């Protein structure tokens, strides 16, 4: 069996998240795909956790790496980018 590349390993969490999302929102009769542990064959459920603390992640809010400017609401930080992209001439 070939080993995945670094890019392949890095995209795996994205694919697992999409799998869980699809099973939750587009599989009304139960999961359409399940993941099994290669060694034991036991069913596994992917979860999102913080790498540093190991705690499961809840709702997330994105902010620029430098952090929001003083007095700015971090939840609204991404909206201006979408508006800028829409208004940007092609």
C-alpha positions in Angstrom: 0.0 0.0 0.0 1.3 3.5 -0.9 1.8 6.0 1.9 -0.1 9.3 1.5 1.9 12.4 0.8 2.1 15.3 3.2 -0.7 17.0 1.2 -2.8 13.9 1.4 -2.3 13.7 5.2 -3.1 17.4 5.6 -6.4 17.2 3.7 -7.6 14.2 5.6 -9.3 16.2 8.4 -11.1 18.2 5.7 -12.4 15.1 4.1 -13.5 13.6 7.4 -15.4 16.8 8.3 -17.1 16.7 4.9 -18.0 13.0 5.5 -19.5 13.8 8.9 -21.4 16.8 7.5 -22.8 14.8 4.6 -23.9 12.0 6.9 -25.6 14.5 9.2 -27.4 16.5 6.5 -27.9 14.3 3.5 -28.4 10.8 4.8 -31.9 10.7 6.2 -31.9 6.9 6.7 -28.6 6.9 8.6 -25.0 7.4 7.7 -24.2 6.6 4.0 -20.6 6.0 4.9 -19.1 4.8 8.1 -15.4 4.7 9.2 -13.9 1.6 10.7 -10.7 1.1 12.6 -8.2 -0.8 10.4 -7.0 -3.0 13.2 -10.2 -3.8 15.2 -12.9 -3.2 12.6 -14.8 -1.1 15.2 -16.8 1.9 14.0 -15.1 5.2 14.7 -16.6 8.7 14.7 -14.4 11.7 13.7 -14.5 14.7 16.0 -12.9 18.1 15.9 -10.5 18.8 18.7 -8.1 21.5 19.6 -4.5 20.3 19.0 -3.1 22.1 22.1 -5.7 21.3 24.7 -7.2 18.1 23.3 -10.7 19.5 24.0 -13.6 19.1 21.5 -14.3 22.3 19.5 -17.6 24.1 19.8 -18.7 27.0 17.6 -15.8 28.8 16.0 -15.2 32.4 15.1 -12.5 33.3 12.6 -10.4 36.4 13.1 -7.3 37.6 11.3 -4.1 36.2 12.8 -3.2 39.6 14.2 -6.6 39.7 16.0 -9.4 42.1 15.6 -8.7 45.8 15.9 -9.7 47.4 19.3 -13.5 47.6 19.5 -14.3 45.4 16.5 -16.6 42.5 16.8 -14.7 39.4 15.7 -17.8 37.7 14.3 -18.2 40.4 11.7 -14.6 40.4 10.7 -15.0 38.1 7.7 -18.1 39.8 6.1 -16.2 42.7 4.7 -13.9 40.3 2.8 -16.8 38.7 1.0 -18.3 42.1 0.1 -14.8 43.3 -1.1 -14.5 40.2 -3.3 -18.0 40.7 -4.8 -17.2 44.4 -5.6 -13.7 43.7 -7.0 -13.5 44.3 -10.8 -12.6 41.2 -12.8 
